[in-house]
Amino acid sequence: RAKNFSAWHNAAHRLLDNLQAAVQIGASQHAQLQLLLLQRSAADKAYAQALVRLPDQDGETISESPLLSAVFGLQRSMAQLREAFAVSVLEGSLLSALASTRAEFEQ
């Protein structure tokens, strides 16, 4: 039993050493990935700020990019159309309800 203990003890130490090395490599890779993600986040933020400036005095978003300006224009026009549609739906519902109430009242 004592003979086998030495071999087992050496194998256990090798295993622990290998596990510690793996943990160190993992921690190093984690640190590298964290740095990469921080740099990527900063680059994405800078890119977004380069595309879009703060809203102007009228509240309109200004962009240096013609494509992005066109997208903003489409978004504004769609918002206006949705608002007009919602108003017409509400007005139609109100008029319909008033007409049915009037018809019931007249009967």
Salt bridges, closest charged atoms under 4 A:
ASP44 OD1 - ARG40 NE 3.08
GLU60 OE1 - ARG76 NE 2.74
GLU64 OE2 - ARG53 NE 2.82
GLU106 OE2 - ARG102 NE 2.97
